[in-house]
Amino acid sequence: MSLPMWAVYRDGLKSCFGLVLSVCVAQAAPFAYITNQLDDAVAVIDMQTNTVIKTIPVGSKPAGVAVTADGSRIYISNPENQSISVINGRTHQLIDSKTLGSGPVGIAIDAAGKRVYVADWYENVIRVLDGKSLRLIKTIQAGKAPAGVVVADDGKRIYVSNRDSNSVSIINAKTLKVVATTKVGHHPFGITVDAVGQRLYVANVLSNDVTVLDAQSLQHVATIDVGALPYVVALTASGKRLFVTNQDDDTVSVIDTETNKVIHSIEVGETPEGVAIHPDQQHAYVSNWMSGTVSVVNLNNLIVEKTIETGQGSRAFGQFIQRDKLE
């Protein structure tokens, strides 16, 4: 790898590790958590008011985000100082940290909140941690420069995009072994799987497309051309709409997953990276790295309703919004 961790990922075009984290001390969920890479902090957005209610210092150049389904814990990867940070979703306080490998980037947690999966960009491995103690359970060999990580809703499979191998792998959650790998487009990064475990979607940054795979067999289903430098993908709960951030176009492509065609393009802030769907399924939140903002998109009319200032280098790579309300 020739690029320093904090300067990735645009293959030398722009630095893009940053995003906004939303957090709220009151118990009126939900919240969004944005990693602001150039501020070494996470911004917490109250999604009822669409305002930043707190900024939490974490490690150096935070990039990845994983929020438990109930929003009780938030995990952040800090690639520059080789660590992960844990935030309490109820108090919005930093409660734990752990030094980990050479370059933790992608991070995900299973629905039960029991295991955390961290992709190490430099060491080409996935580290499996206990969700509460952060104890290392196992280290799994992956492809070159693993980036995106996502766990199937049933918890049985973990999917990993291997950027420099131009491939995607499946890890069996029970055996913690790689069971299948397939080639996709050029430099895969963001990755997501639908709720029923049928389709896997991969954003390929340098081939400007999304690869659609059968989530069980990794058989190729379709390749969809999108904008320039697609980075992250997010699905609605129904699985009928896929949203893709295009870094160089400052847009989000909207894909009809039944036809596998782009049906709309939404102009957002500069260098959009992270994207996640509000639990109400009425809004998408898009982090814009160069603008230092989050765009709130109405999913009914596909128009940006509000722009929230979040911090320097807003990235939010991963699932940065909780699925359920805090109780």
DRENSE-354942 format. One record per residue (C-alpha): x, y, z; residue in one letter. Coordinates in nm, 2 decimals. Layout:
> X, Y, Z, A .
...
//
This chain:
> 0.00, 0.00, 0.00, M .
> 0.15, 0.33, -0.10, S .
> -0.10, 0.57, 0.05, L .
> -0.10, 0.65, 0.42, P .
> -0.41, 0.52, 0.60, M .
> -0.54, 0.87, 0.68, W .
> -0.50, 0.98, 0.32, A .
> -0.71, 0.70, 0.16, V .
> -0.94, 0.65, -0.02, Y .
> -0.94, 0.81, -0.36, R .
> -0.63, 0.66, -0.51, D .
> -0.45, 0.99, -0.47, G .
> -0.73, 1.21, -0.59, L .
> -0.86, 1.33, -0.26, K .
> -0.83, 1.23, 0.10, S .
> -1.16, 1.09, 0.23, C .
> -1.15, 0.94, 0.57, F .
> -1.41, 1.14, 0.76, G .
> -1.77, 1.15, 0.85, L .
> -2.03, 1.27, 1.10, V .
> -2.15, 1.07, 1.40, L .
> -2.48, 1.17, 1.56, S .
> -2.53, 1.10, 1.93, V .
> -2.78, 1.22, 2.19, C .
> -2.78, 1.22, 2.56, V .
> -3.16, 1.24, 2.59, A .
> -3.34, 0.91, 2.52, Q .
> -3.53, 1.02, 2.22, A .
> -3.38, 0.80, 1.96, A .
> -3.26, 0.77, 1.69, P .
> -2.92, 0.93, 1.64, F .
> -2.66, 0.93, 1.37, A .
> -2.29, 0.91, 1.44, Y .
> -2.05, 1.08, 1.20, I .
> -1.68, 1.03, 1.20, T .
> -1.51, 1.36, 1.13, N .
> -1.17, 1.24, 1.02, Q .
> -0.99, 1.57, 1.02, L .
> -1.13, 1.66, 1.37, D .
> -1.04, 1.33, 1.53, D .
> -1.40, 1.32, 1.66, A .
> -1.75, 1.19, 1.61, V .
> -2.05, 1.42, 1.57, A .
> -2.38, 1.30, 1.71, V .
> -2.69, 1.41, 1.52, I .
> -3.03, 1.41, 1.69, D .
> -3.25, 1.30, 1.39, M .
> -3.56, 1.44, 1.54, Q .
> -3.42, 1.79, 1.52, T .
> -3.15, 1.73, 1.26, N .
> -2.89, 1.91, 1.47, T .
> -2.55, 1.81, 1.61, V .
> -2.60, 1.78, 1.99, I .
> -2.25, 1.66, 2.08, K .
> -1.90, 1.61, 1.94, T .
> -1.70, 1.33, 2.10, I .
> -1.32, 1.31, 2.07, P .
> -1.20, 0.96, 1.97, V .
> -0.88, 0.83, 1.82, G .
> -0.67, 0.96, 1.53, S .
> -0.84, 1.00, 1.19, K .
> -1.16, 0.81, 1.27, P .
> -1.31, 0.64, 0.97, A .
> -1.54, 0.34, 1.02, G .
> -1.86, 0.33, 1.23, V .
> -2.08, 0.04, 1.36, A .
> -2.39, 0.10, 1.57, V .
> -2.57, -0.18, 1.76, T .
> -2.93, -0.23, 1.65, A .
> -3.06, -0.07, 1.97, D .
> -2.81, 0.22, 1.96, G .
> -2.66, 0.13, 2.30, S .
> -2.30, 0.11, 2.17, R .
> -2.11, 0.27, 1.89, I .
> -1.78, 0.13, 1.76, Y .
> -1.53, 0.36, 1.58, I .
> -1.22, 0.26, 1.38, S .
> -0.92, 0.49, 1.41, N .
> -0.67, 0.39, 1.14, P .
> -0.39, 0.64, 1.21, E .
> -0.33, 0.54, 1.57, N .
> -0.44, 0.17, 1.51, Q .
> -0.73, 0.16, 1.75, S .
> -1.10, 0.13, 1.80, I .
> -1.31, 0.34, 2.03, S .
> -1.64, 0.25, 2.20, V .
> -1.91, 0.51, 2.28, I .
> -2.21, 0.46, 2.51, N .
> -2.52, 0.54, 2.30, G .
> -2.72, 0.65, 2.61, R .
> -2.47, 0.88, 2.78, T .
> -2.26, 0.96, 2.47, H .
> -1.94, 0.91, 2.66, Q .
> -1.63, 0.73, 2.54, L .
> -1.63, 0.41, 2.75, I .
> -1.36, 0.20, 2.60, D .
> -1.07, 0.17, 2.35, S .
> -0.84, -0.09, 2.22, K .
> -0.52, -0.08, 2.02, T .
> -0.57, -0.31, 1.72, L .
> -0.34, -0.41, 1.43, G .
> -0.19, -0.18, 1.18, S .
> -0.49, -0.01, 1.00, G .
> -0.84, -0.08, 1.12, P .
> -1.09, 0.07, 0.87, V .
> -1.41, -0.12, 0.80, G .
> -1.61, -0.22, 1.11, I .
> -1.94, -0.41, 1.16, A .
> -2.13, -0.57, 1.45, I .
> -2.38, -0.85, 1.44, D .
> -2.75, -0.79, 1.52, A .
> -2.71, -0.94, 1.87, A .
> -2.42, -0.70, 1.95, G .
> -2.20, -1.00, 2.05, K .
> -1.93, -0.98, 1.79, R .
> -1.74, -0.70, 1.62, V .
> -1.56, -0.75, 1.29, Y .
> -1.28, -0.52, 1.20, V .
> -1.10, -0.51, 0.86, A .
> -0.73, -0.43, 0.88, D .
> -0.63, -0.25, 0.57, W .
> -0.26, -0.31, 0.60, Y .
> -0.24, -0.66, 0.75, E .
> -0.51, -0.81, 0.52, N .
> -0.71, -0.97, 0.79, V .
> -1.05, -0.95, 0.97, I .
> -1.03, -0.94, 1.35, R .
> -1.32, -1.08, 1.54, V .
> -1.38, -0.92, 1.88, L .
> -1.61, -0.98, 2.17, D .
> -1.86, -0.69, 2.16, G .
> -1.85, -0.61, 2.53, K .
> -1.50, -0.69, 2.64, S .
> -1.32, -0.63, 2.31, L .
> -1.13, -0.95, 2.36, R .
> -0.98, -1.08, 2.04, L .
> -1.16, -1.40, 1.94, I .
> -0.99, -1.48, 1.61, K .
> -0.79, -1.33, 1.32, T .
> -0.90, -1.43, 0.98, I .
> -0.69, -1.40, 0.66, Q .
> -0.87, -1.19, 0.40, A .
> -0.78, -1.05, 0.06, G .
> -0.56, -0.75, 0.00, K .
> -0.67, -0.42, 0.17, A .
> -1.00, -0.54, 0.31, P .
> -1.23, -0.24, 0.34, A .
> -1.61, -0.28, 0.38, G .
> -1.76, -0.53, 0.62, V .
> -2.12, -0.62, 0.67, V .
> -2.30, -0.90, 0.87, V .
> -2.61, -1.07, 0.74, A .
> -2.92, -1.00, 0.95, D .
> -2.94, -1.37, 1.06, D .
> -2.58, -1.34, 1.18, G .
> -2.46, -1.65, 0.99, K .
> -2.24, -1.48, 0.73, R .
> -1.99, -1.19, 0.72, I .
> -1.91, -1.03, 0.39, Y .
> -1.59, -0.84, 0.32, V .
> -1.48, -0.63, 0.02, S .
> -1.11, -0.68, -0.06, N .
> -1.01, -0.35, -0.24, R .
> -0.67, -0.45, -0.39, D .
> -0.78, -0.80, -0.47, S .
> -1.09, -0.67, -0.66, N .
> -1.29, -0.94, -0.48, S .
> -1.55, -1.01, -0.21, V .
> -1.54, -1.29, 0.04, S .
> -1.79, -1.47, 0.27, I .
> -1.69, -1.57, 0.62, I .
> -1.89, -1.84, 0.80, N .
> -1.98, -1.68, 1.14, A .
> -1.98, -2.02, 1.32, K .
> -1.65, -2.15, 1.19, T .
> -1.49, -1.81, 1.13, L .
> -1.34, -1.93, 0.81, K .
> -1.36, -1.79, 0.46, V .
> -1.59, -2.01, 0.26, V .
> -1.61, -1.83, -0.08, A .
> -1.45, -1.55, -0.27, T .
> -1.53, -1.40, -0.61, T .
> -1.41, -1.13, -0.83, K .
> -1.61, -0.80, -0.87, V .
> -1.52, -0.46, -1.02, G .
> -1.21, -0.25, -0.97, H .
> -1.14, -0.15, -0.61, H .
> -1.45, -0.26, -0.42, P .
> -1.52, -0.06, -0.11, F .
> -1.87, -0.01, 0.04, G .
> -2.08, -0.33, 0.07, I .
> -2.43, -0.42, 0.19, T .
> -2.67, -0.72, 0.19, V .
> -3.04, -0.72, 0.19, D .
> -3.25, -0.82, 0.49, A .
> -3.34, -1.16, 0.36, V .
> -2.99, -1.25, 0.27, G .
> -3.06, -1.28, -0.10, Q .
> -2.86, -1.00, -0.27, R .
> -2.52, -0.85, -0.20, L .
> -2.43, -0.51, -0.34, Y .
> -2.07, -0.38, -0.39, V .
> -1.95, -0.03, -0.48, A .
> -1.65, -0.05, -0.71, N .
> -1.47, 0.28, -0.69, V .
> -1.25, 0.27, -1.00, L .
> -1.48, 0.09, -1.24, S .
> -1.76, 0.33, -1.15, N .
> -2.02, 0.06, -1.10, D .
> -2.20, -0.16, -0.85, V .
> -2.17, -0.54, -0.86, T .
> -2.49, -0.74, -0.76, V .
> -2.42, -1.09, -0.64, L .
> -2.63, -1.38, -0.51, D .
> -2.56, -1.35, -0.13, A .
> -2.55, -1.73, -0.09, Q .
> -2.34, -1.84, -0.38, S .
> -2.16, -1.51, -0.48, L .
> -2.28, -1.58, -0.84, Q .
> -2.29, -1.27, -1.05, H .
> -2.63, -1.12, -1.10, V .
> -2.57, -0.78, -1.26, A .
> -2.33, -0.49, -1.30, T .
> -2.49, -0.14, -1.27, I .
> -2.31, 0.17, -1.40, D .
> -2.34, 0.46, -1.16, V .
> -2.15, 0.79, -1.11, G .
> -1.78, 0.87, -1.07, A .
> -1.60, 0.69, -0.78, L .
> -1.89, 0.52, -0.61, P .
> -1.80, 0.46, -0.25, Y .
> -2.07, 0.34, -0.02, V .
> -2.41, 0.16, -0.07, V .
> -2.72, 0.15, 0.15, A .
> -3.05, -0.03, 0.11, L .
> -3.40, 0.06, 0.23, T .
> -3.56, -0.20, 0.46, A .
> -3.77, -0.34, 0.18, S .
> -3.47, -0.39, -0.03, G .
> -3.63, -0.22, -0.33, K .
> -3.41, 0.09, -0.34, R .
> -3.03, 0.11, -0.33, L .
> -2.85, 0.43, -0.27, F .
> -2.49, 0.48, -0.39, V .
> -2.26, 0.77, -0.30, T .
> -2.05, 0.90, -0.60, N .
> -1.75, 1.09, -0.47, Q .
> -1.64, 1.27, -0.79, D .
> -1.99, 1.36, -0.90, D .
> -2.12, 1.49, -0.57, D .
> -2.43, 1.28, -0.62, T .
> -2.62, 0.98, -0.49, V .
> -2.75, 0.73, -0.74, S .
> -3.08, 0.57, -0.67, V .
> -3.12, 0.22, -0.80, I .
> -3.44, 0.01, -0.85, D .
> -3.33, -0.33, -0.73, T .
> -3.60, -0.51, -0.92, E .
> -3.48, -0.38, -1.25, T .
> -3.12, -0.31, -1.14, N .
> -3.13, 0.03, -1.31, K .
> -3.05, 0.38, -1.19, V .
> -3.38, 0.57, -1.17, I .
> -3.26, 0.90, -1.02, H .
> -2.95, 1.10, -0.93, S .
> -2.95, 1.33, -0.62, I .
> -2.71, 1.63, -0.59, E .
> -2.57, 1.64, -0.24, V .
> -2.26, 1.80, -0.08, G .
> -1.90, 1.77, -0.20, E .
> -1.74, 1.43, -0.20, T .
> -2.02, 1.22, -0.05, P .
> -1.90, 0.91, 0.13, E .
> -2.12, 0.75, 0.39, G .
> -2.49, 0.68, 0.35, V .
> -2.75, 0.52, 0.58, A .
> -3.12, 0.50, 0.61, I .
> -3.33, 0.65, 0.90, H .
> -3.53, 0.38, 1.08, P .
> -3.85, 0.55, 0.96, D .
> -3.76, 0.46, 0.61, Q .
> -3.85, 0.81, 0.50, Q .
> -3.50, 0.97, 0.49, H .
> -3.14, 0.89, 0.39, A .
> -2.84, 1.06, 0.56, Y .
> -2.54, 1.13, 0.34, V .
> -2.20, 1.24, 0.48, S .
> -2.00, 1.48, 0.26, N .
> -1.63, 1.46, 0.32, W .
> -1.51, 1.79, 0.16, M .
> -1.81, 1.99, 0.26, S .
> -1.80, 1.87, 0.62, G .
> -2.18, 1.82, 0.61, T .
> -2.46, 1.57, 0.61, V .
> -2.73, 1.59, 0.36, S .
> -3.08, 1.47, 0.47, V .
> -3.27, 1.33, 0.17, V .
> -3.64, 1.28, 0.16, N .
> -3.70, 0.93, 0.02, L .
> -4.05, 1.01, -0.11, N .
> -3.95, 1.30, -0.34, N .
> -3.57, 1.23, -0.35, L .
> -3.49, 1.59, -0.26, I .
> -3.24, 1.72, 0.00, V .
> -3.45, 1.86, 0.28, E .
> -3.17, 1.98, 0.50, K .
> -2.79, 2.02, 0.52, T .
> -2.63, 1.97, 0.86, I .
> -2.28, 2.11, 0.94, E .
> -2.09, 1.83, 1.11, T .
> -1.72, 1.88, 1.11, G .
> -1.40, 1.85, 0.91, Q .
> -1.38, 1.54, 0.69, G .
> -1.72, 1.39, 0.76, S .
> -1.69, 1.03, 0.65, R .
> -1.91, 0.78, 0.84, A .
> -1.80, 0.46, 0.66, F .
> -2.04, 0.19, 0.78, G .
> -2.37, 0.16, 0.95, Q .
> -2.38, 0.49, 1.14, F .
> -2.75, 0.50, 1.23, I .
> -2.91, 0.27, 1.48, Q .
> -3.20, 0.05, 1.36, R .
> -3.43, 0.07, 1.66, D .
> -3.52, 0.33, 1.92, K .
> -3.35, 0.34, 2.25, L .
> -3.57, 0.23, 2.54, E .
//
